[in-house]
């Protein structure tokens, strides 16, 4: 496997208040990598460090052989152009149609003409199951459809890496499962590396190929690896408790 992102001895802090320390893990190309842990452990904060919105107190974030936080601003922008982000709310502009939302980054960062942009918008919406919804406004579609439209916009520039911040938040179980299926499909068909911040166990076990577990009490990572293997092989009660919703029962294979 080839490392896509390598995190080395990362410490996250607000002033003197440490969120997490000594985080070291690797996200490989083609991974569906889960950032998991209980509330307040710093999952979303870690995502902000990975995408360049928050500088670490200490440590490195490597994209391939390039150290993101030691690179100049031009190289950082180049890296950020290769990533797409889906936030919890979908972050769509309510005054714009879905087509206009998705066309925005294409018009700003590419030299495509209007016809090319329209074709690309339709293609991206079709990828997420929203073919024919170009002229709808966000308020006219369901929450799950808004998430998928937000994903289409995150994919507009054909990113190598997609970041999801709590993608299932506010969705019913069936809609959440459909979103999980879409994530798996994107990985399989496009080879995209996907990083997902979530505490939803159903999603974790359904889509993860790798993960890191953050602990709010010790303020560091307790493990990295495939969640199903962590559940059956770990002896740490904090990991077992999280992955069994506190029941603590693990059926050994």
For each residue, the residues with C-beta under 8 A, 3 or more apart:
1: 28 29 30
2: 28 29
3: 6 26 27 28 29 62 64
4: 27 28 29 31 63 64 160 161 193
5: 26 27 50 61 62 63 161 193 195
6: 3 25 26 27 60 61 62
7: 10 23 24 25 26 27 50 59 60 61 62
8: 24 59 60 61 62
9: 22 23 24 58 59 60
10: 7 20 22 23 24 46 49 56 58 59 60 61
11: 18 20 21 22 23 56 57 58 59
12: 18 19 20 21 23 42 45 46 49 54 56 57
13: 16 17 18 19 57
14: 17 19
15:
16: 13
17: 13 14
18: 11 12 13 21 57 219
19: 12 13 14 42 45 219
20: 10 11 12 23 41 42 45 46 214 219 220 221
21: 11 12 18 58 219 220
22: 9 10 11 59 220 221
23: 7 9 10 11 12 20 46 59 212 214 220 221
24: 7 8 9 10 221
25: 6 7 212 221 224
26: 3 5 6 7 224
27: 3 4 5 6 7 31 33 193 195 210
28: 1 2 3 4 31 33 193 210
29: 1 2 3 4 191 193
30: 1 187 191 192 193 209
31: 4 27 28 193 194 195 209 210
32: 183 184 187 194 196 207 208 209 210
33: 27 28 193 194 195 196 208 209 210 211 212
34: 196 197 198 203 204 207 208 210 211 212 227
35: 43 46 47 195 196 197 198 211 212 214
36: 43 198 199 204 211 212 213 214 227 242
37: 41 42 43 199 213 214 215 216 242
38: 41 199 215 216 242
39: 199 216
40: 216
41: 20 37 38 214 215 216
42: 12 19 20 37 45 46 214 216
43: 35 36 37 46 47 197 198 199 214
44: 47 48 165 166 197
45: 12 19 20 42 48 49 54
46: 10 12 20 23 35 42 43 49 50 197 214
47: 35 43 44 50 51 163 165 195 197
48: 44 45 51 53 54
49: 10 12 45 46 53 54 55 56 61
50: 5 7 46 47 61 163 195
51: 47 48 80 83 85 163
52: 68 76 79 80
53: 48 49
54: 12 45 48 49
55: 49 69
56: 10 11 12 49 59 60 61 69
57: 11 12 13 18
58: 9 10 11 21
59: 7 8 9 10 11 22 23 56
60: 6 7 8 9 10 56 67 68 69 70
61: 5 6 7 8 10 49 50 56 67 68 69
62: 3 5 6 7 8 65 66 67 68
63: 4 5 66 68 79 82
64: 3 4
65: 62
66: 62 63 71 75 79
67: 60 61 62 70 71
68: 52 60 61 62 63 71 76 79
69: 55 56 60 61
70: 60 67
71: 66 67 68 75 76 79
72: 75 76
73: 76 77
74: 77 78
75: 66 71 72 78 79
76: 52 68 71 72 73 79 80
77: 73 74 80 81
78: 74 75 81 82
79: 52 63 66 68 71 75 76 82 83
80: 51 52 76 77 83
81: 77 78 109 157
82: 63 78 79 159 160 161
83: 51 79 80 159 160 161 162 163
84: 153 154 155 156 157 159 161 162 163
85: 51 154 162 163 164 165
86: 90 91 147 150 151 154 162 163 164 165 167
87: 90 91 150 165
88: 165 166 167 169 170
89: 150
90: 86 87 138 146 147 149 150
91: 86 87 150
92: 96 98 101 138 146 149 150 153
93: 96 100 101 104 138
94: 137 138 139
95: 137
96: 92 93 100 101 104 137
97: 100 101 134 135 136 137
98: 92 101 102 125 130 133 134 135 136 137 138 141 149 152
99: 102 103 118 121 122 125 134 135
100: 93 96 97 103 104
101: 92 93 96 97 98 104 138 149 153
102: 98 99 105 106 120 121 124 125 149 152 153 156
103: 99 100 106 107 117 118 121 156
104: 93 96 100 101 107 108 153 156
105: 102 108 109 153 156 157
106: 102 103 109 110 112 117 120 121 156 157
107: 103 104 110 112 117
108: 104 105
109: 81 105 106 157
110: 106 107 117 157
111:
112: 106 107 116 117 120
113: 116 117
114: 117 118
115: 118 119
116: 112 113 119 120
117: 103 106 107 110 112 113 114 120 121
118: 99 103 114 115 121 122
119: 115 116 122 123
120: 102 106 112 116 117 123 124 156
121: 99 102 103 106 117 118 124 125 134 156
122: 99 118 119 125 126 131 134
123: 119 120 126 127
124: 102 120 121 127 128 152 153 155 156
125: 98 99 102 121 122 128 130 131 132 133 134 149 152
126: 122 123 129 130 131
127: 123 124 152 155 186
128: 124 125 148 149 151 152 155 182
129: 126 148 182
130: 98 125 126 133 145 148 149 152
131: 122 125 126
132: 125
133: 98 125 130 136 141 145 149
134: 97 98 99 121 122 125
135: 97 98 99
136: 97 98 133 140 141
137: 94 95 96 97 98 140 141
138: 90 92 93 94 98 101 141 146 149
139: 94
140: 136 137
141: 98 133 136 137 138 145 146 149
142: 145 146 175
143: 146 147 170 171 175
144: 147 148 171 172 175 176 178 179
145: 130 133 141 142 148 149
146: 90 92 138 141 142 143 149 150
147: 86 90 143 144 150 151 167 171 179
148: 128 129 130 144 145 151 152 179 182
149: 90 92 98 101 102 125 128 130 133 138 141 145 146 152 153
150: 86 87 89 90 91 92 146 147 153 154
151: 86 128 147 148 154 155 162 182
152: 98 102 124 125 127 128 130 148 149 155 156
153: 84 92 101 102 104 105 124 149 150 156
154: 84 85 86 150 151 159 162
155: 84 124 127 128 151 152 158 159 162 186
156: 84 102 103 104 105 106 120 121 124 152 153
157: 81 84 105 106 109 110
158: 155
159: 82 83 84 154 155 162 192
160: 4 82 83 192 193
161: 4 5 82 83 84 192 193 194 195
162: 83 84 85 86 151 154 155 159 186 192 193 194 195
163: 47 50 51 83 84 85 86 194 195 196 197
164: 85 86 167 183 194 195 196 197 198
165: 44 47 85 86 87 88 197
166: 44 88 169 197 198 199
167: 86 88 147 164 179 183 196 198 203
168: 171 176 179 180 198 200 203
169: 88 166
170: 88 143
171: 143 144 147 168 175 176 179
172: 144 175 176
173: 176 177 202
174: 177 178
175: 142 143 144 171 172 178 179
176: 144 168 171 172 173 179 180 200 202 203
177: 173 174 180 181 202 206
178: 144 174 175 181 182
179: 144 147 148 167 168 171 175 176 182 183
180: 168 176 177 183 184 202 203 206 207
181: 177 178 184 185
182: 128 129 148 151 178 179 185 186
183: 32 164 167 179 180 186 187 194 196 207
184: 32 180 181 187 188 206 207
185: 181 182 188 189
186: 127 155 162 182 183 189 190 192 194
187: 30 32 183 184 190 191 192 194
188: 184 185
189: 185 186
190: 186 187
191: 29 30 187
192: 30 159 160 161 162 186 187
193: 4 5 27 28 29 30 31 33 160 161 162
194: 31 32 33 161 162 163 164 183 186 187
195: 5 27 31 33 35 47 50 161 162 163 164
196: 32 33 34 35 163 164 167 183 203 207 208
197: 34 35 43 44 46 47 163 164 165 166
198: 34 35 36 43 164 166 167 168 203 204
199: 36 37 38 39 43 166
200: 168 176 203 204
201: 204 205 243 245
202: 173 176 177 180 205 206
203: 34 167 168 176 180 196 198 200 206 207
204: 34 36 198 200 201 207 208 211 227 243
205: 201 202 208 227 228
206: 177 180 184 202 203
207: 32 34 180 183 184 196 203 204
208: 32 33 34 196 204 205 211 226 227 228
209: 30 31 32 33 226
210: 27 28 31 32 33 34 224 225 226
211: 33 34 35 36 204 208 224 225 226 227 230
212: 23 25 33 34 35 36 221 223 224
213: 36 37 221 222 223 224 230 239 242
214: 20 23 35 36 37 41 42 43 46 220 221 222
215: 37 38 41 218 219 220 221 222 238
216: 37 38 39 40 41 42 219
217: 238
218: 215 222
219: 18 19 20 21 215 216
220: 20 21 22 23 214 215
221: 20 22 23 24 25 212 213 214 215 224
222: 213 214 215 218 236 238 239
223: 212 213 230 234 236 239
224: 25 26 210 211 212 213 221
225: 210 211 229 230
226: 208 209 210 211 229 230
227: 34 36 204 205 208 211 230 231 243
228: 205 208 231 232
229: 225 226 232 233
230: 211 213 223 225 226 227 233 234 239 243
231: 227 228 234 239 240 243 244 250
232: 228 229 250 251 252 253
233: 229 230
234: 223 230 231 239 240
235:
236: 222 223 239 240
237: 240 241 248
238: 215 217 222 241 242
239: 213 222 223 230 231 234 236 242 243
240: 231 234 236 237 243 244 248 250
241: 237 238 244 246 248
242: 36 37 38 213 238 239 245
243: 201 204 227 230 231 239 240
244: 231 240 241 247 248 249 250
245: 201 242
246: 241
247: 244
248: 237 240 241 244
249: 244
250: 231 232 240 244
251: 232
252: 232
253: 232
